[in-house]
Amino acid sequence: MIRIGKVRVHILRSFAMLLFLSVAAAAALGDGETAPARDPKQPVDDAYTAKIHKYTTQPFFTSPLVDYLPASKNVPTPEAVLGDVAGAPGILPYAEDVYKYMRLLEKASPRVKVFSIGKTEEGREMIAVAVSSPENLKNLEENRAQLAKLADPRTIKLDDTEADRIVAQAVPVYYITGTIHSPETGAPTALMELAYRLAVDESPYIREIRDGMITLITPVVEVDGRDRMVDIYRWHLSHPKDFYPPLIYWGKYVAHDNNRDAMGVTLKLTENVLQTYVGWKAQVLHDLHESVPYLYDNTAGDGPFNAWVDPILTDEWEMIGWRNVSDMTKFGMPGVFTHGVFDTWSPGYLMFIAAMHNGISRLYETFGNGGADTLERTLDQEEYARTWYRQNPPLPKALWSQRDNNNYEQTGLLTSLHYFNENKRLFLKNFYLKAKRSVTKPGAEGPSAYVLPADDPRLGSQAALLQVLQKQAVEISRATTAFTVTLPIKKSAKPKKDAKDTKEKDTPPAPTTREFPAGSYIVRMDQPYSRIADALLDHQYWSPDDPQKTPYDDTGWTFGELFGVQVTRVTDAKVLDVAMERVKEIRAPGGVSGEGTIYAINNNAEPSLATLRYKLHDASIEAAEEPFESGGKKFSRGSFLLRNVSRAQLNDAISELGLQATPVSAMPSVKTHPVRAARIAFVHTWLSTQAEGWWRIALDNLGIPYDYISTQTVSKTGDLNAKYDVILFPPVGFFSSPTAIINGLPSAWGNPLPWKTTPETPNLVGKNDSTDDMRPGLGWEGVANLQNFVAKGGVLLTATDTSRFALSIGLADGVSVSNAQKMKIVGSVVGTRLVDAASPIAYGYDEKLSAYCDNGPIFSLSSISGARGFRRLGGEMHTRPTGRGTADDPDFTPGRPAVEVPDEPKSEIWENPLLTDEQLHNNFRAIPPANRARVIFRYADSKDLLISGLVEGGDEIAQHPAVVDVPTGNGHVVLFSINPVYRGETRGTYSLVLNTILNFDSLNVGRKLAEK
Ligand SMILES: [Zn+2]
């Protein structure tokens, strides 16, 4: 794989070219700017430099900034740990080795300091390395205090003169993060060498960076995934002729989506980087990726830009990005560009932590080989085509090495650091201005605040939402008195058509007010980090007419909607004068309000109810099948009635969970059924674990135990019912056709792909699953086992693509699935409606429920086995036939008395079609009412479907079932078209899954059967 012969050819040529380029670049810079040239007095590490040249495949794949390494008497080069230079073929260091090197640097140089910034889910350390002059590093705390004043202009009373004084002397912080995406492997070695250069190089160009600013580096963001990736690469090196296993797990929970967590902050890596960024009061967060040739600054895309960022920031993106392109173009490096196709709408990316906290977000895509092999790389036409934003495109074909990638990464970063340093007063002032404009937001664009009322029925989920905001460094206050705000008048889009006269037309509707009780939470918008709160709590609207036709990621995320809690956007500035106090720790009030033998807990679809069931092993818990009243308190369907639990034990458990229990004197007279702690199997494939990881982390955080098994285990387990009551089969994601789930990866050729811990791959498995060969799928045996499981009384729960799978292979009857023709719902928040409130799956829910949908499968119902239900297509299909009379008149036949036309059975799109007598006559295919699908929630009507994001052609899915319970044999298949558990953002729909689990053996409760 290391094509030494070919590389050698380039070496001689590259020496001559590099010399020429260095001179040319120096001459190309403008007045007053320091040229990138080495210090002639500083010796060069010749051996290291020779290897740089050896591993660089073309003379133009490097720059005068990185084509040599300055020598140092006492500071070790990366070779000390790597055994070769950064970017050498065949070498990928574990995170531990990278840290070892950074700590060697710290020991040898007063210009380097290493900080531990937290741990990953699997307990591995994350670090941040500061490189700057010894003086700057000595003054870190004083400098941080200065930067803090710019970051929070309230501390200097928004005084611009004082800000200018600080701007004139503060040292800015530029934070670089590497390898969040584990198969993108180049950043750690690039950042090791970058740290060395910044610490050692005496050239004026580098010295200015070192003296003028603090470069902060987290060389590995996804540490768990890095170590697994290095394992795989080492396996590949020792089995060079074999296919190597794909990286099925990155971090413990999710793969690529680790860079979509900057809204929910569910993962440790996000939390650690966020705290570091905000704690250091950094100005830039620059995240390194490797998927586009050769360097694409994909910070500022094609739009639409996120609607909540300050326009000052969007200008900064362009300034730095285009200057970067210009500098590297002058070095003669091909394929450096910005703009591109990215939209910059969602704030879920790691880099967006900076965009939402008054800094500058940046992201590079450089070109990686997914390991350290040197490879001939051939590009697609769209990658090498010249466009207006890519005037100097990459080559259609080139030999490409990890060193080339490291050259691009370091050159991009060094030119950025230098340009940033040259203009640091401007950027520091902008940092202050953006913070100030965040503080003055109520008087500018608004709103003044968001209010979360104290009487919300879901205080647990409300607390969970506020805790996310606190992780985002947002200040939360709590009203100490009741207060009233004036709500904005909603302008109707069209003038009233039926208005009687002009007077009525002109009279504006009266403003409405809303009263909030004392204890309501207020998220003030006159604080430095108001933008992230605003972005998360507001609604999103992506126009179907937007010129951008391919959203890069989700288009809607409104947290209040997805958490199922009330959030009011308040523009009335008086809200800021309400008596309130800052809240440090947010907790939903919980506890037992008196002494008794039976306790009742109301059901408001709070996920913590499921936690309680698993926590109190020995307690007897019943669910009320109807609403009831006790001691003047109203309890909804599904409310818990607990016995065999002491007050102290219950109080302990629920105080922590934010649940409230009331003693009741006697069991209420409503029907109840036991709520049992179901034994759960959680099934994953070996195709992708991306989507299910979000389900896993949700269950783990709620303390719901499960066995984590693969489809291979399902195929080997004949009697699943002996071990499990419920099988969860969450979405698979990529490559998840029903046949792929059954067949797995191709195994007619190639070699086994092991995923297991061996001396060669010590980190591979972590705490997840293992197999000798990832290739086999569920198989027909597995299908049969699932079928038996359900037939014998088990509950199988599927969502999105696994629902499609279940229906395709006939695991449930009476529901068909179809693909949308024109519909475009790209990661949006949509409206759903409760259809069957008596179903235990619906316990605690209201009439309306917002849910996450990404072009969900369209379910249709049929009451005839094997038949496809109709997909709704526009208007009413059954009008009367042509004949005499008006639209509702009966026709007649001349010469014969009129006859009465029997009523045709009519049903809504979310109802099982009623069968006619003709259809029922000797019809062994007619599904008896008790065996028909039971729709729990349906999608809202077309006009109410969009809550947040993009919905186009929504009438294709409007009114269709969103959550269906299909009785099958003695068991149930519960199908979701929405994805109820997603990216830590959808707590409001978790209980649909949890209710299914808790009521697994009572799902038929409350069922009303059709007559026919
Ligand atoms: Zn990436």
Boltz pocket constraint, residues with backbone or C-beta under 6 A from the ligand:
constraints:
  - pocket:
      binder: B
      contacts: [[A, 181], [A, 184], [A, 288], [A, 289], [A, 290], [A, 291]]
      max_distance: 6.0
